[in-house]
Amino acid sequence: MDDVFVANVMRQGLTTVLTVAGPMLAVGMIVGLIVSIFQATTQIQEQTLSFIPKILAIFLTLIIGSPWMVRVLVDFTTELFSYLTEVTRW
């Protein structure tokens, strides 16, 4: 097992994590920004107001995107298991 192989597997893992978590993080950030703009324009200074919309938006994104996320994670896991034959050769 050489350094290039390990670096490639780590890069694929990080790319997969960012690909799967990215949509939920982006939705949470956008909803938080919209709620913050709403709070600033109406001068509502309640800190817990943005919590519920963000949780609901992230949960909705998780429900809608879960088939795609599971497929990406299963493909990555299958690829990792296929590397076992290469790892055992070294």
URZI-V752378 format. One record per run of one state. SS is the DSSP state (alpha for helix, beta for strand, coil for the rest). FROM is the first residue (numbers start at 1). TO is the last residue. If there is no record, write none. Layout:
ss:SS from:FROM to:TO
ss:SS from:FROM to:TO
This chain:
ss:coil from:1 to:2
ss:alpha from:3 to:42
ss:coil from:43 to:48
ss:alpha from:49 to:89
ss:coil from:90 to:90
